[in-house]
Amino acid sequence: MRSSASLQTRLVLSHLLVSLISIILMSSFAGSAILNAARNELQLNLDTIAITASTSLEDPMREIIFGEGTLLKAQQILLQLRAAHPELHFTIYSFDGTPLLDSTTDNLQAPPEENINEILEALNSEEGQGTITRFNAQGENAFYVARRISFEDDTLGVIRVGVPLQPVLGGTRPLILVLFLVALVVALAVSIFGYLLARNLTRPIQRLTDAATDLGRGDLDARVRPIGPQELRQLGEVFNHMANRLQGYVGELRAFAANASHELRTPLTIIKLRVEALRSGAINDPPVAERFLEEVESEIDRLSRLVSDLLDLSRMEAGLASRKRTQLDIGSIVDEVCDSFRIRSERAGVEVVLNKEPDIPVLMGNEDQLHRVIYNLLDNAIRYTPKGGNINISLITVDGGNAVRLTVKDSGVGIPPEHLRHIFERFYRAEATRPRYGGEDKTSSGSGLGLAIAKSIVEYHGGKIGVSSNLGEGSTFWAELPTSE
């Protein structure tokens, strides 16, 4: 199968074609203008000679017509004209178109009717002049000017001046040849310029193509140096930005897969070890068997929560979460979540205080998703608040009533500054420096997905979420959600 021509070839050929057509048209026009100028100059010279001759022939022709003289005077004038202009052909006609004298022959014959059109035009036109281009008796292309000879209102005859065009206009050929040679040089220069321009345009495109090919083959470090015209430089910058984002996404995906594998491997390993222990004889020891079965059940519950969190987060980030939204009383949802945590907070020895503004405006949102945001924030606060501490939850309107701000402030140990920027990332945990207090299972760490899910839900609702913390003073998580008004 034939491959299509490259962009560079097409650009070069298009430049060459356009330049050739333009140069041919301009050269043809210029050549035609040169020929016309030479022809006009020739006609002007012949007109001048014809006028001079007709003036000189007025008296001899008047004497001939009135029988007062012979052709001798007219013949002498004709000889003088011939001597002055040997390249010209002079013929004198009577007022009825009959040839009287010719500068080249004495054997005069009445010419064919088609060869006296210029004579008839000179006799009948108001200007008293006729011109024509046709072949002469020798078969040469010739130009003729006929001028009427008159005295006062009387027509006495016609003087015709002719000249072959080849010798006269032949002098323009070198000029036209030079013109076409210059045109060819210009066409070559335009072709070279077109080639350089095409290469300048196609080189960045080829580099982009090569980089895109490398990127498609898995080389995530493939980049281009933006060069060329502004549009191509912008395209190169956009490509680099796209490649950077793709590399970031792939890195996040790899980290996500690695973290998910690690989180799944730990409970599976524990379950496998406990099952092997039970098969090895621990099942015959009821207290040990019961403890192992409780651990297996706990790890299965942990796996179930982890898988559920992973699925929910994936749906959120892929835009596949439920789009069902209704008008919600966010205050009632906060009350419900706080009630569900009352027993747990009492067991942990943590006081939960709720402060709400009256008449909190309604929101347009998904009740289950917003319930989960509040649950995750409060669950996180109880986990990291020591016994005797407190958690303050506030719900107020901000931005002139256009948004609702939920704040969950605890009196825990706080979050180190180097961890704050990562706290909402998937699987990120700062437990190494943060003791866990109020969790139902203090020995197991969370999945590191709770805050990431909360962030995705809040942003999915058009809001924003953040955190501030000071070591030894606690942490404050906040989320702002737009109202439906």
C-alpha positions in Angstrom: 0.0 0.0 0.0 1.4 3.4 -1.0 2.2 5.6 1.9 1.0 9.2 1.8 3.5 12.0 1.3 5.0 13.5 4.4 3.9 16.9 5.6 7.3 18.3 4.7 7.0 17.0 1.1 3.5 18.4 0.8 4.6 21.8 2.1 7.6 22.0 -0.2 5.6 20.9 -3.2 2.8 23.4 -2.4 5.3 26.2 -2.0 6.9 25.2 -5.3 3.6 24.9 -7.1 2.3 28.2 -5.9 5.5 30.0 -6.7 5.7 28.4 -10.2 2.2 29.3 -11.0 2.7 32.9 -9.7 6.0 33.3 -11.5 4.6 31.9 -14.8 1.7 34.2 -14.6 3.8 37.2 -13.7 6.4 36.4 -16.4 3.7 35.9 -19.0 2.1 39.2 -18.1 5.5 40.9 -18.1 6.5 39.3 -21.4 3.2 40.3 -22.9 3.6 43.9 -21.5 7.1 44.1 -23.1 5.8 42.9 -26.5 2.8 45.3 -26.3 5.2 48.1 -25.4 7.4 47.3 -28.3 4.4 47.1 -30.7 3.0 50.4 -29.4 6.4 52.0 -29.9 6.5 50.6 -33.4 3.0 51.8 -34.2 3.9 55.3 -32.9 7.0 55.4 -35.1 5.1 54.3 -38.2 2.3 56.7 -37.4 4.8 59.6 -37.3 6.4 58.5 -40.5 3.0 58.0 -42.2 1.9 61.5 -41.1 5.1 63.0 -42.4 4.8 61.2 -45.7 1.1 62.1 -46.2 1.9 65.7 -45.6 4.8 65.6 -48.1 2.6 63.9 -50.7 -0.3 66.3 -50.5 0.9 68.6 -53.4 2.1 65.8 -55.7 -1.1 63.8 -55.2 -3.3 66.9 -55.8 -1.4 67.6 -59.1 -1.9 64.0 -60.2 -5.7 64.1 -59.5 -6.2 67.4 -61.2 -4.0 66.4 -64.2 -1.4 69.0 -63.4 1.5 66.7 -62.8 2.9 63.1 -63.1 4.0 60.5 -60.6 7.5 61.8 -60.8 7.3 64.0 -57.7 5.6 61.4 -55.7 8.1 58.8 -56.8 11.0 61.1 -55.7 9.4 61.5 -52.3 8.9 57.7 -52.1 12.6 57.2 -52.9 13.6 59.7 -50.1 11.4 57.8 -47.7 12.9 54.5 -48.8 16.4 55.9 -48.4 15.7 57.2 -44.9 13.9 54.0 -43.8 15.2 51.1 -45.9 13.5 48.5 -43.5 10.1 49.9 -44.3 7.7 49.1 -47.2 5.9 52.2 -48.7 2.9 52.0 -51.0 0.9 54.9 -52.4 -2.8 54.3 -53.3 -5.2 56.5 -55.1 -8.5 57.7 -53.5 -10.3 54.6 -54.9 -7.8 52.1 -53.5 -5.8 51.5 -56.7 -2.0 51.2 -56.1 0.1 53.9 -57.7 3.6 53.5 -56.4 5.5 50.9 -54.4 8.9 51.3 -52.8 9.9 47.6 -53.6 8.5 46.9 -57.0 7.4 48.5 -60.3 5.0 45.7 -61.2 1.9 46.9 -59.4 -1.1 44.8 -59.2 -4.4 45.3 -57.5 -4.1 43.5 -54.2 -6.8 41.1 -53.0 -9.6 42.6 -51.1 -8.6 41.1 -47.8 -5.2 42.8 -48.1 -6.6 46.4 -48.4 -8.6 46.5 -45.2 -6.3 49.0 -43.7 -6.6 51.1 -46.9 -10.4 51.1 -46.7 -10.3 51.9 -43.1 -8.0 54.9 -43.7 -10.3 56.1 -46.5 -13.6 55.7 -44.6 -12.7 56.4 -40.9 -12.9 59.8 -39.3 -9.4 59.5 -38.1 -8.1 58.8 -41.6 -5.9 56.0 -40.4 -6.0 52.2 -40.5 -3.8 49.5 -38.9 -3.5 45.8 -39.3 -1.2 42.9 -38.7 -1.1 40.1 -41.3 1.3 38.2 -43.6 3.0 40.0 -46.4 3.7 38.7 -49.9 6.9 37.0 -48.6 4.9 35.1 -45.9 6.2 37.2 -43.0 4.1 38.5 -40.3 4.0 42.3 -40.8 2.5 45.4 -39.3 0.9 48.0 -41.6 -0.2 51.6 -41.0 -2.2 53.4 -43.7 -2.7 57.2 -43.6 -5.1 59.2 -45.7 -3.6 61.9 -47.9 -6.1 64.8 -48.0 -6.2 68.5 -48.8 -8.9 70.4 -47.0 -11.9 68.2 -47.4 -10.7 66.3 -50.4 -9.3 62.8 -50.2 -6.3 62.5 -52.5 -5.1 59.0 -51.7 -3.5 56.8 -49.0 0.1 56.2 -48.0 0.8 52.8 -46.4 3.8 51.9 -44.3 4.6 48.3 -43.5 7.4 46.5 -41.7 8.0 42.8 -40.8 7.5 42.2 -37.1 10.2 39.6 -36.7 13.3 41.9 -37.1 11.7 44.7 -35.1 10.2 42.7 -32.2 13.1 40.2 -32.2 15.1 42.6 -30.0 12.6 41.9 -27.2 13.5 38.2 -27.1 16.7 38.5 -25.0 14.8 40.6 -22.5 12.0 38.1 -22.2 14.6 35.3 -22.0 16.3 37.1 -19.1 12.9 37.6 -17.5 12.2 33.9 -17.6 15.7 33.0 -16.3 15.2 35.4 -13.4 11.8 33.7 -12.8 13.4 30.3 -12.7 16.0 31.6 -10.2 13.2 33.1 -8.1 11.3 29.8 -8.2 14.4 27.9 -7.1 15.0 30.4 -4.2 11.3 30.1 -3.2 11.6 26.3 -3.3 14.7 26.4 -1.0 12.9 28.9 1.3 9.8 26.6 1.3 12.0 23.6 2.2 13.6 25.4 5.1 10.2 26.7 6.3 8.7 23.2 5.9 11.6 21.7 7.9 11.2 24.3 10.6 7.5 23.4 10.8 7.7 19.6 10.6 10.7 19.1 12.9 8.8 20.0 16.1 5.9 17.9 14.8 8.2 14.9 14.2 9.7 15.3 17.6 6.2 15.4 19.1 5.3 12.3 17.2 8.5 10.5 18.4 7.8 11.6 22.0 4.2 10.5 21.8 5.3 7.1 20.4 7.8 6.7 23.2 5.1 7.6 25.7 2.7 5.1 24.1 5.4 2.4 24.5 5.7 3.1 28.2 8.5 5.6 28.4 6.9 8.0 30.9 9.9 10.3 30.9 9.4 11.2 27.2 9.3 15.0 26.8 9.9 17.5 24.0 11.7 20.8 23.9 9.2 23.4 22.7 10.6 24.9 19.5 9.2 26.4 16.3 6.3 28.8 15.8 4.3 29.9 18.7 1.5 27.4 18.1 3.9 24.5 18.0 5.7 25.7 21.1 2.3 25.8 22.9 1.6 22.3 21.6 4.9 21.1 22.9 4.2 22.7 26.3 0.7 21.1 26.4 2.2 17.7 25.5 4.8 18.0 28.3 2.0 19.0 30.8 -0.1 16.1 29.6 2.9 13.7 30.0 3.6 15.1 33.5 0.0 14.5 34.5 0.0 11.0 33.0 3.2 10.2 34.8 1.7 11.4 38.0 -1.5 9.4 37.5 0.5 6.3 36.7 2.6 6.8 39.8 -0.5 7.3 41.9 -2.0 4.2 40.3 1.1 2.1 41.1 1.2 3.4 44.6 -2.5 2.7 45.0 -2.0 -0.9 43.7 1.0 -1.4 46.0 -0.7 0.0 49.0 -3.9 -1.9 48.3 -1.9 -5.1 47.9 -0.1 -4.5 51.2 -3.4 -3.7 53.0 -5.0 -6.9 51.6 -2.0 -9.0 52.2 -1.8 -8.4 56.0 -5.2 -9.6 57.0 -5.0 -12.5 54.5 -1.7 -13.5 56.1 -3.2 -13.5 59.6 -6.2 -15.5 58.4 -4.0 -18.0 56.7 -1.7 -18.4 59.8 -4.7 -18.8 62.1 -6.3 -21.4 59.8 -3.0 -23.3 59.7 -2.7 -23.2 63.4 -6.3 -24.6 63.8 -5.6 -27.4 61.4 -2.4 -28.2 63.3 -4.3 -29.0 66.4 -5.3 -25.7 68.0 -8.9 -26.5 67.2 -8.7 -29.1 69.9 -7.9 -26.4 72.5 -11.3 -24.6 72.9 -10.0 -21.4 74.4 -7.2 -21.0 71.8 -9.5 -22.0 69.0 -12.1 -19.5 70.1 -9.4 -16.7 70.2 -8.1 -17.7 66.7 -11.6 -17.7 65.3 -12.3 -14.3 66.8 -9.1 -13.0 65.1 -10.1 -14.5 61.8 -13.6 -13.0 62.1 -12.0 -9.6 62.9 -9.7 -9.8 60.0 -12.5 -10.7 57.6 -14.5 -7.7 58.8 -11.4 -5.6 58.2 -11.1 -7.0 54.7 -14.7 -6.3 54.0 -14.4 -2.7 55.2 -11.2 -2.2 53.1 -12.7 -3.6 50.0 -15.9 -1.5 50.5 -13.8 1.6 51.0 -11.7 0.8 47.9 -14.8 0.4 45.8 -16.4 3.5 47.1 -13.3 5.6 46.5 -12.8 4.2 43.0 -16.4 5.1 42.1 -16.0 8.6 43.5 -12.8 9.3 41.6 -14.2 7.8 38.4 -17.4 9.9 38.7 -19.5 6.7 39.0 -20.9 7.5 42.5 -24.6 8.0 42.9 -25.8 11.2 41.5 -29.1 11.2 43.4 -29.4 14.5 45.2 -32.2 15.9 47.3 -32.7 18.8 49.7 -31.1 17.9 53.0 -31.1 19.2 56.5 -27.4 18.9 57.3 -28.0 19.7 60.9 -30.2 16.6 61.3 -27.5 14.4 59.7 -24.9 15.8 62.2 -27.2 15.1 65.1 -27.7 11.5 63.8 -24.0 10.8 63.5 -23.3 12.3 67.0 -26.0 10.1 68.5 -24.5 7.0 66.8 -21.1 7.8 68.4 -22.4 8.6 71.9 -21.8 5.1 73.4 -18.4 4.9 71.8 -17.3 8.3 73.0 -18.4 7.4 76.5 -16.3 4.3 76.5 -13.3 6.2 75.2 -13.8 8.9 78.0 -14.1 11.6 75.4 -16.7 14.4 75.6 -18.4 15.4 72.3 -19.9 18.9 72.2 -22.1 20.0 69.3 -22.8 23.7 68.5 -25.1 24.5 65.6 -26.4 27.8 64.3 -30.1 28.1 64.2 -31.8 28.0 60.8 -29.0 26.3 58.9 -30.0 26.4 55.2 -30.7 23.2 53.4 -28.2 21.6 51.0 -28.6 19.7 47.7 -26.7 16.5 48.1 -26.6 12.8 48.6 -27.6 11.9 52.2 -25.6 8.7 52.5 -22.4 10.3 51.2 -22.6 13.4 53.4 -23.4 11.1 56.4 -20.2 9.2 55.6 -18.1 12.4 55.6 -19.3 13.4 59.0 -18.9 9.8 60.3 -15.3 9.6 59.0 -14.3 13.0 60.5 -15.8 12.2 63.9 -14.4 8.6 63.9 -10.9 10.0 63.1 -11.2 12.5 66.0 -12.3 9.9 68.6 -9.4 7.6 67.5 -6.8 10.2 68.2 -8.2 11.9 71.3 -7.0 10.6 74.7 -9.2 9.8 77.6 -10.5 12.9 79.3 -10.2 14.9 76.1 -13.0 16.6 74.2 -14.2 17.1 70.6 -16.1 20.2 69.5 -18.3 20.0 66.5 -19.7 23.2 65.0 -22.0 23.9 62.1 -22.3 27.4 60.9 -23.1 29.4 57.7 -20.4 31.2 55.9 -20.0 33.3 52.7 -23.2 35.2 53.3 -25.2 32.1 53.7 -24.0 30.6 50.4 -22.1 27.8 52.2 -22.2 25.7 55.4 -19.0 25.0 57.3 -18.6 21.9 59.4 -15.7 21.9 61.9 -14.5 18.9 64.0 -11.9 20.0 66.5 -10.2 17.5 68.9 -7.8 17.9 71.8 -5.5 15.1 70.7 -1.7 15.1 70.2 -2.0 16.8 66.8 -0.4 16.0 63.5 3.3 16.8 62.7 3.6 19.6 60.1 5.3 17.3 57.6 2.3 15.0 57.5 -0.4 17.7 57.0 0.0 18.0 53.3 -0.4 14.3 52.8 -3.2 13.6 55.3 -6.0 13.3 52.6 -4.0 11.0 50.3 -5.1 7.4 49.9 -3.5 4.9 52.3 -1.5 7.7 54.0 -1.2 7.3 57.7 0.8 9.1 60.3 0.2 6.6 63.1 4.0 6.3 63.8 3.9 9.5 65.7 0.2 9.5 66.7 -1.0 7.2 69.4 -4.5 5.7 68.9 -7.0 6.1 71.8 -10.6 5.8 71.1 -10.7 3.2 68.4 -12.7 0.0 68.9 -9.5 -2.0 68.1 -6.5 -0.1 69.3 -4.1 -2.7 67.9 -5.1 -2.4 64.3 -4.5 0.6 62.2 -7.0 2.1 59.8 -6.9 1.6 56.1 -5.8 5.2 55.4 -8.9 5.7 53.1 -11.4 7.4 55.4 -10.1 11.0 54.9 -9.5 10.4 51.2 -13.1 9.3 50.8 -14.3 12.3 52.7 -12.3 14.6 50.5 -13.7 13.0 47.3 -17.3 13.3 48.6 -16.9 16.9 49.6 -15.3 17.9 46.2 -17.9 15.8 44.4 -20.5 18.1 46.1 -18.7 21.2 44.9 -17.2 21.9 48.3 -13.7 22.0 49.9 -12.1 20.3 52.9 -9.0 21.1 55.0 -7.1 20.6 58.2 -5.0 22.6 60.7 -3.1 21.2 63.6 -0.6 22.0 66.3 1.4 19.3 68.1 0.2 18.8 71.6 -2.9 21.0 71.0 -5.0 18.8 68.7 -6.3 19.0 65.2 -9.2 20.8 63.4 -10.8 19.3 60.3 -13.3 21.4 58.4 -15.5 21.0 55.3 -17.4 23.6 53.4 -20.4 22.7 51.3 -22.4 25.1 49.1 -26.1 25.6 49.9 -29.0 25.1 47.5 -30.0 28.8 47.7 
